């Protein structure tokens, strides 16, 4: 939430570490991930972070095969070769990280 992000930003400006108690009631790992995801300690900006987080929450999201033409081609070829969808999904993650 925007209020939480403002609190994180104030804590960063004061030089607090993630494990020092802020008034959020959140774990330090939650805060460090949010900061890392949105520019790090030096570039964390509340407004830009809130906009980016809102965009990431939008639904419906495109499936991975809709976002990647390369992945779509691989999946279609495997389906034509009579692979099961479960076999394709089980093999895709280890061989194609990201």
N, C-alpha and C positions, 0 to 999 in steps of 0.2 A: 504494500500500500504506500501511497505517497508520503504519509506521515512517518512510516517506518523508514523510508529512504531518506527523508530529511534528517531523522535522528542518526542514521548511519553517517550521513554526510557531515553532520556536526561533530560526531565522534572522530571521524577521520581528520577534520580540521583541527581538532584538539590534540591529535596525535595518539589517540587511544588505540590499543591493540584490540583485535577481535574478541579475545577471551575476557576483556574487561567488561563488566556489566554495563550495558546501556539500558535504557528503560523500555526495551522492546519485548523482553521475555522470550527471545529467540536464541537458538544455539549459535555459537561462534562460527560453525561451519556454514550455516545459512547466510550469515552476513558476509563471510569471506567469498563464498561462491557468487553472491550478488555483485560484490565489488569487482571480482575478477571478470565476471561475465560482461560488465559494463565499463571497462576502461582501466581498472586498477585503481590503486590509491591516489595516484596523481591526476587521473582524468575522470574520476567518478563525478557525474553531474546529475542532480536529482531530476530535472525536467527531461533531459534526454533519456535517462534510464527509465523513467516512468512511461514515456512514449514507446520505447523499445519493448518494455515488458508487456504493455498493452497490445502491441502488434503480435507478440509471440503467443498471447492468449487467445487470439482470434480463432474462431471456429466457423466453418469446418476447415480443416487443414488438408492440403494435398497429400496423397499417399506418396511414398518414396518413389514408386515406379512412375508416378506422374511428374515428379520433379526432376528425374534423371533419365534422359533418353538412353544412355548407355545401360543402366540397370534394366530399363524396360525391354531393351533388345535381348539381353541375357535371359530375363525371365520368360519372354515370349518363346525364345528358342528352346528353353528347357521344357516349357509346356508342350511345344510341338513334339519334343522327344519323349513324351509321356511321363515326365517327372510329375510327382504329386506336388500340390502347393506347399504341403508341410515339408517335403524334402527340399524344395527350393528355399523356403524361409530358413530352415535349419542350416543350410549350407551357405547362404548369402552372407550372414553376419561374420563368420570366421574368415571367409575368403575376401570380403570387400569391406573392411572397416570404414565407417563413415557413410 
